[in-house]
Structures are given as C-alpha cells and as structure tokens.
Amino acid sequence: MASKTTTDIQKKGTSRRGLKRAAKARGSKAPGRGHPVTKAHLAYFLNELMQYPCVSSAALAAGIGREPLYRRRHEDADFAKAWEEAKAIGAEAAYEEEANRRAIHGVDEPVIYKGEMQYRIDHTTGLPMLDENDEPIPLTVRRPSDTLLIFLMKGANPGKYRDGPQTNLNLAVGVKIVVTGDDTRL
C-alpha cells in the first residue's frame, strides 16, 4: 500500500490517526523516547514540506514530532536553511496550484436572491435537500476568476500579455532658486 503524502492529506482530509497508521504501515517508527530522529526522517520531512508547506502535516507524515524538528532547526543552520527552502518551494507550488484551480475551474459561490441564501431543492418533495447534519444544502454557482487568469497569463508570457507599450522616460529637470536680500518668499 502506498503511503499518503501531505498533498493527499490536505486534499482528502485524512485524519492524524489515519496518517499515523499509514506511517506505521510503511515501517517508519515515530521518533521519540528511544527512537532518534534519523537523516531518513529529516529527508522525508523536507520532501513532504516541499509538497505542501504545512509543518504539522509534513512532520506527521514523516513520523516525527514537531518539537524535535524545531529543536533541530534551532541547532543546525544547514537544516534550518533546507527547511526554509523546502517551505518556499512548497508554498510556491501550493499557491500556484490553487491559483490555477481557481482561475480555470473556479470556486463555488452561494446564490443569494433578494438578500436571502437559496438552497438546493429536492424536486420530488419540493423541500430543501439536507446534508449529513440535517442542514439545508446551499445552492451554489461555480465561478472561475477571469482576473486571476489574466495575472497567470501575464506571468507566464509577459511579452505577449503586457498591459501596453512600455516606455521608459528619463527626464532631468533643473531648477534654480535665487534668494536675494530679505526676500524670504519663494
């Protein structure tokens, strides 16, 4: 069975207990009393952090507690640098992935009509549909973001999608102020 990655955890909402079981299934012993943090644990943690920039999730996926990681980061400058680089890579990847998803696929927005939230209706009964908590399910419309798509296009190909002709003006302006006598006015 393949181990879960931090991305799987975030997307599927895997619980911490399920993640601990996955770590145990792949044979990783969680460091702690009697189990030192190995280079393999640290490498796995950094790899997970590159996938999704959440320290808690990456630590859990690697089978390491957060405290030993923060202690190691404080004591080891090389590990601290690798941590920051991994987190930056993960943040950039996660944000770009989310921006692409929102720009192309959009987000669900609730439908408001005359100031009131609208709900999905079961057409056989005419009553609002209910979720697992017996709450009415809001009616939503999926809307992609044209503005976000424009920014992504400009970032991907600035020469083609720039706002307009770029003009650089270098102007030198000389001003001479002469004050004579008691005249303090300018």
Buried (B, 14 or more C-beta within 10 A) or exposed (E): EEBBBBBBBBEEEBEEEEBBEBBEEEEBEBBEEEEEBEEEBBEBBBBBBBBBBBBEBBBBBBBBBEEBBBEBBEEEEEBBEBBEEBBEBBBEBBEEEEBEBBBEEBEEEEBEEEEEEBBBBEEEEEEBBEEEEEEBEBBEEEEBBEEBBEEBEBEEEEEEEEEEEEEEEEEEEEEEEEEEEEEEEE
